[in-house]
Amino acid sequence: MMRILGVDPSLRSTGYGVIEVTGNSLTFVVAGEIRNPAALRASLCLVKIGSTITEVIHQTQPTVVAIEGLVYVQNTQVAFTLGQVRGVIIASAAQAGLEIFEYAPRKAKQAVTGSGGSGKSQVAHMVKALLGMSTLPTPDVADALALAITHAQSCQAFVLNRSKPI
């Protein structure tokens, strides 16, 4: 059995989701969003994200963390902010002794829908179906769960290739 925490980083709405993998079976455990109001200073948003991720790790006891990898953005300020959010999440996971794996957004979309160019709605519907969820997850939660599913599907490759975590 393996528990995977997937995280879709964002300063204003970080999505997270935990799944459990037993053999070829995926089970939804918990998911949510860390919402920060636009008026909240970035530094306080980072504190809230870090403390919430630490709490989720403590409560759910994941085996590993799957986080969205760096994406190309034209706005350098957005890139720096996203890097800070990722850093806080990675630090929280590393402090808990967890291995962290990163996946490109296109790879996560492909893992759940079969196409790296799928839209957010398609990802959400497939995540709901794959995990047997009763309600459709929000886009940020769906992306986080898709990252967790991606890691579950990639585990065989990690065993064979011995890819290194970040």
N, C-alpha and C positions, 0 to 999 in steps of 0.2 A: 504494500500500500504506500502511496505517496500523496502528500498534500501540496498543492501548488497555489501560491499567492500570485495572481496576475495584477499588474498595476499599469494604468494608463495615466502618465503624469501630465499635470496641467496646474498652473498657479491658481486658477479660479474654480476648477472642477476636476479633481483627480478621481478617477474611477479605480475601484479595487474589487477583486473577486477571488474567492477561494474555492477550488474544486478538489475532490478526492479521486484518485485513480487506483482502481483495484483490477489488475489484469487489463482487459480491454474495456472496462466499465468506467464511465465518468459520472461523478455525483456532485451536484451543486451543494456547497456548504453555506456560504454567506457572500454577500456583495453589498457595495454601497458607494457613495460619493462623498468626497471631502470638499464641501462647498465653501468658498471664501468670497465675501462681498467685494465688489469693485472698489469700495472706499477703504478697505483694509490694506494697510501697508504691506508690501511684498515680504518684508522680514517676518511679520507676524503670520502671514500666510504660510511661510516655510516652517515656522514653529508648529503651527496647527497640523500641517501635513505630516511632519516628522513624528509628532506625538500620536497622531491617529494611526499611522502605519505601525508604530511600535506597539500600540494597544491591540491592533488587529493581529499582529504576529503573536503577541502574548496570549490572546484569547483563542486563536485557531491553531496554533502550533504547526505552521507549514513546514515542509521539508526543504523547499526551494522557492525562489522568487523569480518570476518572469516579468520583465519590464520592457516597455517600448524603447527601442533603440533610437539614437539620434536621427532626426529627419532633417532634410534640407529645408531651410526657411530663408526667404530673402531679407527679412527684417532681423538685423543682428541683435536688437534688444530682445525680441521674442526668443531668439536662439540662446542668449545668455540666461534669460529667465527660465527657460525650459531646462537648461543645463543645471541651474541651481536646484530646481525641483527634483530632477533626477538624482542629483548629489545627495540631497536630504533623504530620499527614499533608499538609495543604495547604502548610505551610512547606517540608517535604521536597520536594514536587513543584515548588513555585515556585523553590526554590533550584536545582533542576536545569533551570530554564528552561521547564518544561512548563505548558501551559494546563490549568486545572482546571474541570471542568463538574460541576454537582451535579444529581441527579435524586431525586425523591420515591420512596420505597419502592413506592407504588402504581403509579407510572409504570413502574418496572422490572418489576414483576410483570406488568403489562399487556403490556409489550413482549415478554416471553417466553412467557406463557401465554394472552394475550388477555383476561385478567380481572385487574383491580387488587386483587381480593379473594382471590386464590389463596393457598393455604397453602404453607408451606416445602417440603413434599414435592413438590407439583406443580411448583414453581419448579425444584427440584433435578432432577427427571426431565426437564423440558423443556430445561434448560441442557445436561444430558448428551446429549440427542438432537440439539439444535442444533449442538453442538460436536463430536459424534462421539466423546465420551469413553468409555473402556472401563469406568470405575467411576462410581458415583453420588457427586457431590461432597457434602461436608458442608454443612449449611445456611448457614454464614457464607461459605464459598467459593462456593456457588451464588449467593448474593445479590451477591457481588462480581462474579462473571462476568455475572450478569444486568444489573448496572449498565454493564459494558463493552459488552454486547450492545445495551443501550438507547442508548448513545451512538452505536454503529455505525448503528443504525436512524434516529437523529435527525440524522445529519450533513447530509442533504439539507435539512432545515429550517434548520439553522444557516447553510448557504450562502445560502438564500433570504432568511431573516429577519435575518441578521447579528447573532444573539444574542450577547451579550458573555459571555465566561467570567468566573468569579469570580477 
